[in-house]
Amino acid sequence: MSVLLPLSIREQDAELRLDWPNFRTVLFEPGRERVIWRGEVRPGINHYTIEIEYSIERVIMGPKVRVVSPSLTRLPGNPEGSLPHVYDRDTDPYLCLFDPRAREWTGWMSISKKIVPWTLDWLVCYEGWLLTGVWHGGGRHVTNEIGMSFDLEGSR
């Protein structure tokens, strides 16, 4: 491991499989520096199969995490949106786990020790949101007007 370079795909893969043995590598392209892992988690009430996609191109933006099953439930008409804290809500949603503006993620961090626990936290908040209609996870909602950025309500 180099302190000058982000963790390599091989390092991320080895650490994730060591820390989370129920995850398996479903795609590994070392030449393209790309990997996809899939695993089952149970952070609260339900079991979920999640998929984590990471490549060297995502060192800054962070891995894409999707819930493969069960499908995420939408609450049309909810004031926080039909499915809050996701990107690409209407097509292929992936989870909003951190605020890129706050630089909460860097490629020098461990997916196993940051992204997976943040995913578990997101899923607990999601289950609470389904029950109450209120997102208690904090953060800023993704907005379409500014793409991958966030609204600034929380920073006023």
N, C-alpha and C positions, 0 to 999 in steps of 0.2 A: 504494500500500500504506500502510495506517495502522498505527501502533504501538498505537493504542487499540483497534482492532477486529481480530477474527481475519481471516485471509486470506479473501477472498471466493471463492465458487464459481468465478467467472470467472478469478480469479488462479490458483487451484489447477489449473483445467483448462488454462490456457495453459502453465503451468510443467510440468505432467506431460507434455503432448504435445510440448513442446520437449525435455525431458530424456529421454523414452522414446518415440521416434518410432514404435515398433511397437505402441503403445497407441492405441486409438481411443475416442472418446466415443460410447457407444451410447445414452445417454439424457442429455439436458440440459434441465432445467426451471428456467430462471432465476427465474421467478415463485415457485416453491416452494423455490428455493435447493437444488436436488438435482441430482446428476450420478452417472452410472455409467460407468466406463471398463473396457475389456477389452483384454488384451494377452497375448502369449506371452513367457515367460521360460525360461531354462535355467540355473539356478544351480549345478547339479551334473551328475548323470547324465542326468536326464530333462528333457523339455520339458513345460511346464505352461501352460495358459491360465488366467489369473487375472482376477477381476472385483473392482473396487474401487467400493464404493458410499459416497457421502458426501453429507451434507446439513447445513444449518445446525443442525439438531436434534442432530447428532452431533459438534458442536464439542468437547464435553467428553469423550465416550466414544470418539471417534475413528472413522475409517472402518471399514466392514465389508469384510473381504477374504475372498473365497471362491476355492477352486480349482474351476474349471469342468470342466477335463479335464486329465489323466485323473482318474477318481474316486479320492478318497483311500481307501487300503486300511486296513482295521481289523485289529487283532490281538486277537481275543477271548481273554480270560484274561490279558492282559498286566498286570503289577502296576501299571503307570502308567495303565491304562485302555486301552480298545480303540482309542482315537484321542486322544492327549494334546494338551493346549494348544490346544483349540478350544472355542468356545461352541456350544450347540445340537448336540452331537455326534450325537444320535440322529435329528435331523430334517433340518436344513439347516446343516451346520457352517460356521462362519466362524472364521478364525484368531485366536488369542490372541497378539498381537504385542508387547504391552507390559503393564506392571502399572499399572492406573489408580490404585491407592493411592499409587504412587510419583510420580504425575503426570508420567510419561514422555512423554505426548502432550498438546499443547494445540493449539487451532485456529490459533495463531499460527505453527505449524510447517508446513513444506512436506510435503505428501503425497509428492511426487516424491523428496525428499531424505531422508525418514524412513521412511514407510510402505512404499514399494517396496523399499528396501534391507532393512528388517526382514522383509519377506515373503520375499525371497531367502534370508536367513539361516534363517528358519523352515523353508523347503523343504529346505535342506541338512540341518538337524537332523532333519527328517522322514525323509529318505532314509537317514540314519544309524540312526534308530530302527527303520526297516523291516529293516535288516540285523542290528542287534544287540539289538533289543528294549529298549534303554535310550535315554532322551531326554537328550542332552548339551547342550541349549540353555539350561539354567538356567531361572530363573523359578519361579513357583509355579503349581501346577495349579489350574484352574478347579474349583470345587466347586458342586454343586447346592444344598446346604443354604443357602448364602449368596448364591445367584443369581450376579450378575455379579462378585462379590468373589472373593477367593482365600483358601485356607487359610493359616494363619499359622505352619506348621511352620518355614519358613525364617527367621522373625523371632524365634524363641525364643532 
